[in-house]
Amino acid sequence: MKKNRKILYNVLSVFFISSAISCMPINATERGAEVKTGKAEAPMLLASNEQPAAAPAESTAPASVADLYAQTPEPLTVVQCAQCHPSVFDKIKNDGGRHRIDCQDCHQQFHSYNPNKNNWQEIMPKCDQCHTEPPHGTNFLDCMSCHFIPHTPLNVPMNDLLAGQCANCHTGPGGELTQFPSAHTQQGCSTCHHTKHGNIPSCMECHEPHIADQPVEACKSCHPVHRPLEITYEAGTEATCGACHGQVYDVWIASPSKHSGVACAKCHEKHGQIPECTNCHTQPHDQKMLEKFPRCLDCHINAHNPPINKK
């Protein structure tokens, strides 16, 4: 019986020692920890099992909400505005004109629109923030009736309101159309200036050119656009006349008479004007000859190449 007790005691001792060793960390000896069975050393063993605390991460975040709102934000840049308003950015970039400025020069209030109050007019910038004097006088005080897209201020589509008020500013063209009636007088301003304010159309939109590939500037060299029947040209533009009146030009330039040295505009002050010979010539013949030949061209045949007395 005593022998059996001794065997049992030895087995339990071995089991106790094995359990104690299995609870020790594998690298405990590397940390310099000592394994002892005394109760006083137990806390040291538990401490050796703890993971090392992570180093505190560096952070620039405010310590509190109060600190967060104590900061002063930097003003938004144009590019930052464009991240939410790309279409507006493109309009100003391509057609902004003098409005190609910092967004906050005009927009000084943000996130203050209240749908219940519909207070958008209070928030939107006003033209007179910069345009202190009415740029078009007192006739046009409603800026948005023409410049209704302020991000593209020069793109002013023609409309009935604008067309009816053109003469308030454009007194010169309006006066010419009234004073010199023509087919152009019967047209509204928007017939020609139809896409936007300031549009200069091509004459060929309505008229056939005199010659192929005729440039618009050639048209305007003779036809003032708001009084097109008042053909004007400076002396010395014989080549211009000859472009259409080639047959007459060839006869005139080859004539041995004094008329070949006279510019077209000297006699034809206006296009299509047939001058009187007496505008330059006195009456060289007596009354009896005039009774028989009342017209100069009865004898002189062609004003561009009149027969001359070679004697």
C-alpha positions as a LaTeX table, in Angstrom:
\begin{tabular}{lrrr}
\hline
Residue & $x$ (\AA) & $y$ (\AA) & $z$ (\AA) \\
\hline
Met1 & 0.00 & 0.00 & 0.00 \\
Lys2 & 2.80 & 2.43 & 0.95 \\
Lys3 & 4.56 & 1.51 & $-2.25$ \\
Asn4 & 1.50 & 2.49 & $-4.33$ \\
Arg5 & 1.21 & 5.84 & $-2.56$ \\
Lys6 & 4.85 & 6.61 & $-3.32$ \\
Ile7 & 4.34 & 5.85 & $-7.01$ \\
Leu8 & 1.24 & 8.08 & $-7.14$ \\
Tyr9 & 3.11 & 10.91 & $-5.39$ \\
Asn10 & 5.96 & 10.74 & $-7.93$ \\
Val11 & 3.57 & 10.79 & $-10.89$ \\
Leu12 & 1.72 & 13.85 & $-9.57$ \\
Ser13 & 5.02 & 15.64 & $-8.93$ \\
Val14 & 6.17 & 15.06 & $-12.49$ \\
Phe15 & 2.77 & 16.27 & $-13.82$ \\
Phe16 & 2.92 & 19.45 & $-11.72$ \\
Ile17 & 6.45 & 20.32 & $-12.85$ \\
Ser18 & 5.55 & 19.66 & $-16.53$ \\
Ser19 & 2.51 & 21.91 & $-16.29$ \\
Ala20 & 4.55 & 24.75 & $-14.81$ \\
Ile21 & 7.14 & 24.51 & $-17.58$ \\
Ser22 & 4.45 & 24.49 & $-20.34$ \\
Cys23 & 3.03 & 27.77 & $-18.97$ \\
Met24 & 6.38 & 29.55 & $-19.34$ \\
Pro25 & 6.81 & 31.68 & $-22.62$ \\
Ile26 & 9.10 & 30.15 & $-25.18$ \\
Asn27 & 11.39 & 33.18 & $-25.17$ \\
Ala28 & 11.19 & 33.81 & $-21.47$ \\
Thr29 & 14.85 & 33.01 & $-21.01$ \\
Glu30 & 15.73 & 35.45 & $-23.80$ \\
Arg31 & 14.01 & 38.19 & $-21.79$ \\
Gly32 & 16.03 & 37.27 & $-18.74$ \\
Ala33 & 12.98 & 36.02 & $-16.82$ \\
Glu34 & 13.59 & 33.43 & $-14.09$ \\
Val35 & 11.16 & 30.58 & $-13.41$ \\
Lys36 & 10.50 & 30.13 & $-9.71$ \\
Thr37 & 7.70 & 28.49 & $-7.87$ \\
Gly38 & 7.27 & 31.12 & $-5.19$ \\
Lys39 & 4.04 & 33.15 & $-5.11$ \\
Ala40 & 5.96 & 36.45 & $-4.94$ \\
Glu41 & 7.37 & 35.93 & $-8.43$ \\
Ala42 & 3.97 & 35.27 & $-10.12$ \\
Pro43 & 3.33 & 38.92 & $-11.12$ \\
Met44 & 6.68 & 39.03 & $-12.96$ \\
Leu45 & 5.67 & 35.99 & $-14.98$ \\
Leu46 & 2.32 & 37.51 & $-16.00$ \\
Ala47 & 4.01 & 40.76 & $-16.99$ \\
Ser48 & 6.34 & 38.90 & $-19.30$ \\
Asn49 & 3.30 & 37.66 & $-21.29$ \\
Glu50 & 2.04 & 41.17 & $-22.14$ \\
Gln51 & 2.60 & 42.61 & $-25.64$ \\
Pro52 & 4.67 & 45.83 & $-25.81$ \\
Ala53 & 2.52 & 48.95 & $-26.09$ \\
Ala54 & 2.47 & 50.57 & $-29.56$ \\
Ala55 & 4.15 & 53.96 & $-29.87$ \\
Pro56 & 1.59 & 56.79 & $-30.03$ \\
Ala57 & 0.92 & 57.86 & $-33.66$ \\
Glu58 & 1.69 & 61.43 & $-34.60$ \\
Ser59 & $-1.50$ & 63.34 & $-35.44$ \\
Thr60 & $-2.31$ & 66.87 & $-36.48$ \\
Ala61 & $-6.02$ & 66.44 & $-35.82$ \\
Pro62 & $-7.52$ & 68.84 & $-33.29$ \\
Ala63 & $-7.84$ & 67.46 & $-29.81$ \\
Ser64 & $-11.53$ & 68.40 & $-29.63$ \\
Val65 & $-14.46$ & 69.72 & $-31.63$ \\
Ala66 & $-13.85$ & 73.11 & $-30.08$ \\
Asp67 & $-10.30$ & 73.09 & $-31.44$ \\
Leu68 & $-11.62$ & 72.02 & $-34.85$ \\
Tyr69 & $-13.84$ & 75.08 & $-35.21$ \\
Ala70 & $-11.25$ & 77.39 & $-33.72$ \\
Gln71 & $-9.27$ & 77.11 & $-36.95$ \\
Thr72 & $-9.49$ & 79.67 & $-39.76$ \\
Pro73 & $-10.06$ & 77.98 & $-43.14$ \\
Glu74 & $-8.23$ & 79.16 & $-46.21$ \\
Pro75 & $-10.39$ & 80.76 & $-48.97$ \\
Leu76 & $-11.45$ & 78.41 & $-51.74$ \\
Thr77 & $-9.43$ & 78.56 & $-54.92$ \\
Val78 & $-10.99$ & 78.70 & $-58.39$ \\
Val79 & $-9.92$ & 75.10 & $-59.03$ \\
Gln80 & $-11.61$ & 73.96 & $-55.81$ \\
Cys81 & $-14.83$ & 75.67 & $-56.89$ \\
Ala82 & $-14.55$ & 73.94 & $-60.26$ \\
Gln83 & $-14.55$ & 70.52 & $-58.62$ \\
Cys84 & $-18.26$ & 70.97 & $-57.89$ \\
His85 & $-19.09$ & 73.45 & $-60.67$ \\
Pro86 & $-17.17$ & 72.14 & $-63.72$ \\
Ser87 & $-19.64$ & 73.43 & $-66.33$ \\
Val88 & $-19.47$ & 76.97 & $-64.95$ \\
Phe89 & $-15.67$ & 76.78 & $-64.87$ \\
Asp90 & $-15.59$ & 75.80 & $-68.57$ \\
Lys91 & $-17.93$ & 78.63 & $-69.56$ \\
Ile92 & $-15.80$ & 81.25 & $-67.82$ \\
Lys93 & $-12.58$ & 79.72 & $-69.11$ \\
Asn94 & $-13.75$ & 79.77 & $-72.75$ \\
Asp95 & $-16.07$ & 82.81 & $-72.93$ \\
Gly96 & $-15.75$ & 84.65 & $-69.63$ \\
Gly97 & $-14.26$ & 87.84 & $-71.03$ \\
Arg98 & $-13.52$ & 90.27 & $-68.21$ \\
His99 & $-15.50$ & 88.05 & $-65.84$ \\
Arg100 & $-12.57$ & 85.61 & $-65.82$ \\
Ile101 & $-11.79$ & 86.55 & $-62.23$ \\
Asp102 & $-11.71$ & 84.84 & $-58.84$ \\
Cys103 & $-15.08$ & 83.24 & $-58.04$ \\
Gln104 & $-15.21$ & 84.88 & $-54.62$ \\
Asp105 & $-14.86$ & 88.34 & $-56.13$ \\
Cys106 & $-18.54$ & 87.94 & $-57.00$ \\
His107 & $-19.80$ & 85.06 & $-54.84$ \\
Gln108 & $-19.37$ & 86.07 & $-51.22$ \\
Gln109 & $-22.12$ & 83.98 & $-49.58$ \\
Phe110 & $-22.21$ & 80.20 & $-49.48$ \\
His111 & $-24.75$ & 77.63 & $-48.29$ \\
Ser112 & $-27.20$ & 80.28 & $-47.17$ \\
Tyr113 & $-30.05$ & 79.49 & $-49.55$ \\
Asn114 & $-33.30$ & 78.69 & $-47.76$ \\
Pro115 & $-35.93$ & 76.95 & $-49.93$ \\
Asn116 & $-38.67$ & 78.11 & $-47.57$ \\
Lys117 & $-37.68$ & 81.74 & $-48.08$ \\
Asn118 & $-36.66$ & 81.37 & $-51.73$ \\
Asn119 & $-33.98$ & 83.95 & $-50.99$ \\
Trp120 & $-31.72$ & 83.32 & $-53.96$ \\
Gln121 & $-31.90$ & 86.96 & $-55.09$ \\
Glu122 & $-30.38$ & 88.04 & $-51.78$ \\
Ile123 & $-27.49$ & 85.62 & $-52.24$ \\
Met124 & $-26.65$ & 86.05 & $-55.92$ \\
Pro125 & $-24.08$ & 88.77 & $-56.66$ \\
Lys126 & $-25.32$ & 92.07 & $-58.02$ \\
Cys127 & $-23.93$ & 93.68 & $-61.18$ \\
Asp128 & $-23.49$ & 97.04 & $-59.46$ \\
Gln129 & $-20.93$ & 95.51 & $-57.08$ \\
Cys130 & $-18.45$ & 96.23 & $-59.88$ \\
His131 & $-20.41$ & 98.14 & $-62.52$ \\
Thr132 & $-21.20$ & 101.15 & $-60.38$ \\
Glu133 & $-22.39$ & 103.27 & $-63.32$ \\
Pro134 & $-24.89$ & 101.94 & $-65.90$ \\
Pro135 & $-22.56$ & 101.03 & $-68.78$ \\
His136 & $-25.31$ & 101.51 & $-71.38$ \\
Gly137 & $-26.92$ & 104.61 & $-69.94$ \\
Thr138 & $-30.46$ & 104.72 & $-68.64$ \\
Asn139 & $-31.98$ & 102.87 & $-71.60$ \\
Phe140 & $-30.81$ & 99.48 & $-70.39$ \\
Leu141 & $-30.98$ & 99.09 & $-66.62$ \\
Asp142 & $-32.02$ & 95.43 & $-66.56$ \\
Cys143 & $-28.60$ & 93.84 & $-67.12$ \\
Met144 & $-29.93$ & 90.29 & $-67.10$ \\
Ser145 & $-32.32$ & 90.94 & $-69.99$ \\
Cys146 & $-29.27$ & 90.77 & $-72.28$ \\
His147 & $-26.42$ & 89.33 & $-70.20$ \\
Phe148 & $-28.60$ & 86.60 & $-68.71$ \\
Ile149 & $-25.64$ & 84.21 & $-68.44$ \\
Pro150 & $-23.13$ & 86.25 & $-66.40$ \\
His151 & $-20.45$ & 83.58 & $-66.78$ \\
Thr152 & $-20.44$ & 84.25 & $-70.56$ \\
Pro153 & $-21.27$ & 87.97 & $-70.55$ \\
Leu154 & $-20.37$ & 88.66 & $-74.19$ \\
Asn155 & $-22.64$ & 85.95 & $-75.58$ \\
Val156 & $-25.82$ & 88.00 & $-75.85$ \\
Pro157 & $-28.39$ & 86.13 & $-77.95$ \\
Met158 & $-30.52$ & 88.41 & $-80.09$ \\
Asn159 & $-34.14$ & 88.63 & $-78.97$ \\
Asp160 & $-37.16$ & 90.80 & $-79.72$ \\
Leu161 & $-36.55$ & 93.02 & $-76.70$ \\
Leu162 & $-32.96$ & 93.72 & $-77.68$ \\
Ala163 & $-33.75$ & 94.16 & $-81.39$ \\
Gly164 & $-36.42$ & 96.74 & $-80.59$ \\
Gln165 & $-33.99$ & 98.79 & $-78.54$ \\
Cys166 & $-30.92$ & 98.68 & $-80.82$ \\
Ala167 & $-31.30$ & 102.27 & $-82.01$ \\
Asn168 & $-31.11$ & 103.54 & $-78.43$ \\
Cys169 & $-27.38$ & 102.87 & $-78.54$ \\
His170 & $-26.67$ & 102.37 & $-82.23$ \\
Thr171 & $-27.99$ & 105.73 & $-83.39$ \\
Gly172 & $-25.66$ & 105.88 & $-86.41$ \\
Pro173 & $-26.81$ & 102.70 & $-88.17$ \\
Gly174 & $-30.42$ & 103.35 & $-87.21$ \\
Gly175 & $-30.26$ & 106.85 & $-88.68$ \\
Glu176 & $-28.66$ & 105.63 & $-91.91$ \\
Leu177 & $-31.33$ & 102.98 & $-92.43$ \\
Thr178 & $-34.03$ & 105.63 & $-92.03$ \\
Gln179 & $-32.36$ & 108.35 & $-94.08$ \\
Phe180 & $-31.34$ & 106.08 & $-96.98$ \\
Pro181 & $-34.22$ & 103.66 & $-97.61$ \\
Ser182 & $-33.29$ & 100.34 & $-99.14$ \\
Ala183 & $-34.21$ & 96.68 & $-98.84$ \\
His184 & $-32.10$ & 96.68 & $-95.68$ \\
Thr185 & $-34.43$ & 99.25 & $-94.11$ \\
Gln186 & $-37.28$ & 96.74 & $-94.28$ \\
Gln187 & $-35.35$ & 94.19 & $-92.23$ \\
Gly188 & $-35.17$ & 94.04 & $-88.47$ \\
Cys189 & $-31.76$ & 94.25 & $-86.81$ \\
Ser190 & $-32.00$ & 90.59 & $-85.83$ \\
Thr191 & $-32.37$ & 89.54 & $-89.48$ \\
Cys192 & $-28.65$ & 90.12 & $-89.95$ \\
His193 & $-27.37$ & 90.23 & $-86.37$ \\
His194 & $-29.25$ & 87.06 & $-85.58$ \\
Thr195 & $-27.08$ & 84.84 & $-83.41$ \\
Lys196 & $-25.84$ & 87.21 & $-80.75$ \\
His197 & $-25.18$ & 90.86 & $-80.06$ \\
Gly198 & $-22.25$ & 92.11 & $-82.10$ \\
Asn199 & $-22.52$ & 89.39 & $-84.73$ \\
Ile200 & $-21.28$ & 90.65 & $-88.12$ \\
Pro201 & $-22.85$ & 88.49 & $-90.82$ \\
Ser202 & $-21.48$ & 87.65 & $-94.23$ \\
Cys203 & $-23.16$ & 89.50 & $-97.12$ \\
Met204 & $-23.32$ & 86.14 & $-98.91$ \\
Glu205 & $-25.91$ & 84.89 & $-96.43$ \\
Cys206 & $-28.44$ & 86.83 & $-98.53$ \\
His207 & $-26.61$ & 88.14 & $-101.64$ \\
Glu208 & $-24.92$ & 86.46 & $-104.55$ \\
Pro209 & $-21.29$ & 87.62 & $-105.00$ \\
His210 & $-20.27$ & 89.53 & $-108.12$ \\
Ile211 & $-17.37$ & 87.15 & $-108.65$ \\
Ala212 & $-16.41$ & 83.76 & $-107.26$ \\
Asp213 & $-14.78$ & 83.77 & $-103.83$ \\
Gln214 & $-15.48$ & 87.46 & $-103.37$ \\
Pro215 & $-14.52$ & 88.51 & $-99.82$ \\
Val216 & $-16.98$ & 90.44 & $-97.66$ \\
Glu217 & $-14.53$ & 93.33 & $-97.42$ \\
Ala218 & $-14.83$ & 93.79 & $-101.18$ \\
Cys219 & $-18.60$ & 94.19 & $-100.80$ \\
Lys220 & $-18.22$ & 96.80 & $-98.11$ \\
Ser221 & $-15.66$ & 98.74 & $-100.13$ \\
Cys222 & $-18.57$ & 99.91 & $-102.31$ \\
His223 & $-21.73$ & 99.20 & $-100.31$ \\
Pro224 & $-22.05$ & 100.77 & $-96.85$ \\
Val225 & $-24.09$ & 98.09 & $-95.10$ \\
His226 & $-26.75$ & 100.36 & $-93.58$ \\
Arg227 & $-27.16$ & 102.43 & $-96.78$ \\
Pro228 & $-26.25$ & 99.91 & $-99.47$ \\
Leu229 & $-27.56$ & 101.94 & $-102.42$ \\
Glu230 & $-25.24$ & 104.84 & $-101.59$ \\
Ile231 & $-22.28$ & 103.34 & $-103.42$ \\
Thr232 & $-19.10$ & 104.99 & $-102.24$ \\
Tyr233 & $-15.57$ & 104.55 & $-103.44$ \\
Glu234 & $-12.48$ & 106.65 & $-103.47$ \\
Ala235 & $-10.89$ & 108.00 & $-106.62$ \\
Gly236 & $-8.41$ & 105.51 & $-107.99$ \\
Thr237 & $-10.62$ & 102.45 & $-107.58$ \\
Glu238 & $-10.90$ & 101.89 & $-111.33$ \\
Ala239 & $-9.78$ & 98.29 & $-110.97$ \\
Thr240 & $-12.66$ & 97.71 & $-108.58$ \\
Cys241 & $-15.12$ & 99.16 & $-111.09$ \\
Gly242 & $-13.54$ & 97.09 & $-113.83$ \\
Ala243 & $-14.19$ & 93.87 & $-111.93$ \\
Cys244 & $-17.86$ & 94.19 & $-112.91$ \\
His245 & $-17.75$ & 96.70 & $-115.76$ \\
Gly246 & $-14.98$ & 94.97 & $-117.67$ \\
Gln247 & $-16.15$ & 95.79 & $-121.19$ \\
Val248 & $-16.49$ & 99.50 & $-120.45$ \\
Tyr249 & $-13.22$ & 99.50 & $-118.52$ \\
Asp250 & $-11.27$ & 97.99 & $-121.44$ \\
Val251 & $-12.62$ & 100.61 & $-123.88$ \\
Trp252 & $-11.97$ & 103.46 & $-121.45$ \\
Ile253 & $-8.41$ & 102.45 & $-120.55$ \\
Ala254 & $-7.43$ & 102.09 & $-124.25$ \\
Ser255 & $-9.01$ & 105.36 & $-125.38$ \\
Pro256 & $-6.65$ & 108.06 & $-126.71$ \\
Ser257 & $-9.05$ & 110.77 & $-125.52$ \\
Lys258 & $-8.65$ & 112.90 & $-122.45$ \\
His259 & $-11.40$ & 110.87 & $-120.79$ \\
Ser260 & $-9.00$ & 107.95 & $-120.26$ \\
Gly261 & $-7.10$ & 110.08 & $-117.77$ \\
Val262 & $-10.19$ & 110.83 & $-115.69$ \\
Ala263 & $-11.04$ & 108.52 & $-112.78$ \\
Cys264 & $-14.37$ & 106.67 & $-112.82$ \\
Ala265 & $-15.49$ & 108.38 & $-109.62$ \\
Lys266 & $-14.87$ & 111.81 & $-111.13$ \\
Cys267 & $-17.91$ & 111.42 & $-113.38$ \\
His268 & $-19.79$ & 108.63 & $-111.57$ \\
Glu269 & $-19.92$ & 110.01 & $-108.05$ \\
Lys270 & $-22.49$ & 107.37 & $-107.16$ \\
His271 & $-22.88$ & 103.88 & $-108.49$ \\
Gly272 & $-25.11$ & 103.88 & $-111.56$ \\
Gln273 & $-25.11$ & 107.66 & $-111.91$ \\
Ile274 & $-25.05$ & 108.93 & $-115.52$ \\
Pro275 & $-23.58$ & 112.43 & $-115.43$ \\
Glu276 & $-24.39$ & 115.34 & $-117.70$ \\
Cys277 & $-21.60$ & 116.37 & $-120.07$ \\
Thr278 & $-22.13$ & 119.98 & $-119.03$ \\
Asn279 & $-21.00$ & 119.08 & $-115.50$ \\
Cys280 & $-17.49$ & 119.46 & $-116.93$ \\
His281 & $-17.88$ & 120.85 & $-120.43$ \\
Thr282 & $-19.24$ & 124.22 & $-121.44$ \\
Gln283 & $-21.47$ & 124.45 & $-124.49$ \\
Pro284 & $-19.11$ & 124.66 & $-127.49$ \\
His285 & $-21.78$ & 124.67 & $-130.21$ \\
Asp286 & $-24.32$ & 127.25 & $-131.33$ \\
Gln287 & $-28.07$ & 126.97 & $-131.05$ \\
Lys288 & $-28.63$ & 125.84 & $-134.65$ \\
Met289 & $-26.42$ & 122.76 & $-134.16$ \\
Leu290 & $-28.11$ & 121.96 & $-130.86$ \\
Glu291 & $-31.48$ & 122.08 & $-132.55$ \\
Lys292 & $-30.29$ & 119.45 & $-135.03$ \\
Phe293 & $-28.16$ & 117.42 & $-132.58$ \\
Pro294 & $-29.56$ & 118.02 & $-129.07$ \\
Arg295 & $-27.57$ & 115.17 & $-127.47$ \\
Cys296 & $-23.79$ & 115.24 & $-127.18$ \\
Leu297 & $-23.59$ & 111.51 & $-127.86$ \\
Asp298 & $-25.33$ & 111.95 & $-131.18$ \\
Cys299 & $-21.88$ & 112.92 & $-132.41$ \\
His300 & $-19.47$ & 111.82 & $-129.71$ \\
Ile301 & $-21.07$ & 108.37 & $-129.60$ \\
Asn302 & $-19.27$ & 106.90 & $-126.55$ \\
Ala303 & $-18.37$ & 108.93 & $-123.49$ \\
His304 & $-15.67$ & 106.40 & $-122.57$ \\
Asn305 & $-14.03$ & 106.71 & $-125.99$ \\
Pro306 & $-15.32$ & 109.78 & $-127.80$ \\
Pro307 & $-14.10$ & 110.34 & $-131.39$ \\
Ile308 & $-11.46$ & 113.02 & $-131.54$ \\
Asn309 & $-10.44$ & 115.46 & $-134.25$ \\
Lys310 & $-6.96$ & 114.39 & $-135.28$ \\
Lys311 & $-6.27$ & 117.59 & $-137.27$ \\
\hline
\end{tabular}
